[in-house]
């Protein structure tokens, strides 16, 4: 039986749809700037399989999708950083260089392999000041997006991104940034991820040498306790709250809002 023909455009569309569906099944990850660096937050029930990791002194990594696939990318990034830092200088290892490496590998796999990787990746680098921070988001086909302030990927990424845009502001404290991230990851009317199922880390520019640090246990509890409480919703108006209709000498006056 002869094989059916599919155009290159159709093959690319099929591979892209396949990858998007796989990525959408993963829980979302949020990356955002705060006054002292960059914060990573991800719901993750596993304590052994991390979605957020350190790559090098100032560089962090976050991913969604198939664990075995993005773990291979993470290890390749660490080897790249170690070799270049040892061969030249540690300052020569940059987030942009690592993002270019990932983009090349992802693009090559997408075009040459039968199946594309079901992953989306963020590479973040903290600078000496907020103006030196960088967040790069990479998709399964090797596309690179230079994000400013925040990024979201996986799961309901569009909805999470919309809530981030609504609540994010520059120069937030760490506790405020964590509160914004949790608001973004929580659907309206839904419950927040349990603390024990949160994976949280920072690139803190004030730390010496290695800037990456995981936040867990009592330290995470203190941060959540110091965050401002979400604003209380106003109760719906009752009949007693409604203004009485204006009256004149001959009784109630029509203010124009009544139907004719």
MONORPE-V25935 format. One record per residue. N is the residue number from 0. RES is the residue in one small letter. D_CENTER is the distance of its C-alpha to the mean C-alpha in Angstrom with 1 decimal. Layout:
# MONORPE-V25935
[[N;RES;D_CENTER] [N;RES;D_CENTER]]
This chain:
# MONORPE-V25935
[[0;x;47.1] [1;x;45.6] [2;x;41.8] [3;x;40.3] [4;x;39.0] [5;x;35.5] [6;x;34.6] [7;x;32.1] [8;x;30.0] [9;x;30.1] [10;x;29.1] [11;x;26.1] [12;x;25.1] [13;x;25.6] [14;x;23.6] [15;x;20.6] [16;x;21.0] [17;x;21.3] [18;x;18.1] [19;x;16.1] [20;x;17.7] [21;x;16.9] [22;x;13.2] [23;x;13.2] [24;x;15.0] [25;x;12.2] [26;x;10.1] [27;x;6.5] [28;x;3.9] [29;x;2.1] [30;x;4.1] [31;x;7.1] [32;x;10.8] [33;x;13.6] [34;x;17.3] [35;x;17.8] [36;x;14.9] [37;x;11.1] [38;x;9.4] [39;x;7.2] [40;x;7.2] [41;x;7.7] [42;x;10.8] [43;x;13.2] [44;x;16.9] [45;x;18.1] [46;x;19.2] [47;x;20.3] [48;x;17.7] [49;x;14.7] [50;x;11.3] [51;x;10.8] [52;x;13.9] [53;x;15.9] [54;x;17.4] [55;x;19.8] [56;x;20.9] [57;x;18.3] [58;x;15.6] [59;x;12.8] [60;x;11.2] [61;x;8.4] [62;x;9.1] [63;x;9.7] [64;x;13.1] [65;x;16.5] [66;x;16.7] [67;x;19.9] [68;x;18.6] [69;x;15.6] [70;x;17.7] [71;x;20.3] [72;x;18.0] [73;x;17.1] [74;x;20.8] [75;x;21.8] [76;x;19.6] [77;x;21.3] [78;x;24.7] [79;x;24.1] [80;x;23.2] [81;x;26.1] [82;x;28.6] [83;x;27.8] [84;x;27.7] [85;x;31.0] [86;x;32.7] [87;x;32.0] [88;x;30.2] [89;x;27.1] [90;x;26.1] [91;x;26.3] [92;x;23.1] [93;x;20.3] [94;x;16.7] [95;x;18.1] [96;x;20.7] [97;x;18.4] [98;x;16.2] [99;x;19.6] [100;x;20.7] [101;x;17.9] [102;x;18.3] [103;x;22.0] [104;x;21.8] [105;x;19.4] [106;x;21.6] [107;x;24.8] [108;x;23.9] [109;x;22.9] [110;x;26.2] [111;x;28.5] [112;x;27.6] [113;x;28.4] [114;x;24.9] [115;x;21.6] [116;x;19.0] [117;x;16.6] [118;x;13.5] [119;x;10.5] [120;x;9.6] [121;x;8.1] [122;x;11.0] [123;x;11.1] [124;x;14.5] [125;x;15.9] [126;x;19.1] [127;x;22.2] [128;x;21.0] [129;x;18.1] [130;x;19.5] [131;x;19.2] [132;x;15.4] [133;x;13.7] [134;x;10.3] [135;x;11.0] [136;x;9.2] [137;x;11.9] [138;x;12.9] [139;x;15.7] [140;x;18.5] [141;x;17.8] [142;x;16.5] [143;x;14.8] [144;x;12.9] [145;x;13.2] [146;x;10.5] [147;x;11.9] [148;x;10.6] [149;x;6.9] [150;x;4.5] [151;x;2.9] [152;x;5.2] [153;x;8.1] [154;x;10.3] [155;x;10.7] [156;x;7.9] [157;x;10.5] [158;x;11.4] [159;x;8.1] [160;x;7.9] [161;x;11.5] [162;x;11.3] [163;x;9.1] [164;x;11.8] [165;x;14.4] [166;x;13.8] [167;x;12.3] [168;x;15.2] [169;x;16.1] [170;x;17.6] [171;x;16.4] [172;x;17.6] [173;x;15.6] [174;x;16.6] [175;x;15.7] [176;x;12.2] [177;x;11.9] [178;x;13.6] [179;x;11.4] [180;x;8.2] [181;x;10.7] [182;x;12.1] [183;x;9.1] [184;x;8.9] [185;x;12.7] [186;x;14.7] [187;x;17.6] [188;x;20.4] [189;x;18.5] [190;x;18.4] [191;x;15.6] [192;x;14.8] [193;x;17.7] [194;x;17.4] [195;x;18.9] [196;x;16.1] [197;x;13.3] [198;x;12.1] [199;x;11.5] [200;x;12.3] [201;x;12.9] [202;x;14.4] [203;x;17.3] [204;x;19.6] [205;x;22.5] [206;x;22.8] [207;x;25.6] [208;x;25.0] [209;x;22.0] [210;x;19.1] [211;x;16.8] [212;x;17.3] [213;x;16.2] [214;x;16.6] [215;x;18.4] [216;x;21.7] [217;x;23.6] [218;x;21.4] [219;x;18.4] [220;x;20.9] [221;x;22.3] [222;x;19.0] [223;x;18.5] [224;x;22.2] [225;x;22.1] [226;x;19.3] [227;x;21.0] [228;x;21.8] [229;x;20.4] [230;x;23.2] [231;x;25.8] [232;x;26.5] [233;x;29.9] [234;x;32.5] [235;x;33.9] [236;x;37.1] [237;x;40.3] [238;x;43.7] [239;x;44.9] [240;x;42.1] [241;x;43.2] [242;x;45.5] [243;x;49.1] [244;x;50.4] [245;x;52.4] [246;x;56.1] [247;x;59.2] [248;x;62.9] [249;x;63.2] [250;x;60.1] [251;x;56.4] [252;x;55.3] [253;x;53.0] [254;x;50.0] [255;x;49.1] [256;x;46.3] [257;x;48.5] [258;x;49.0] [259;x;52.3]]
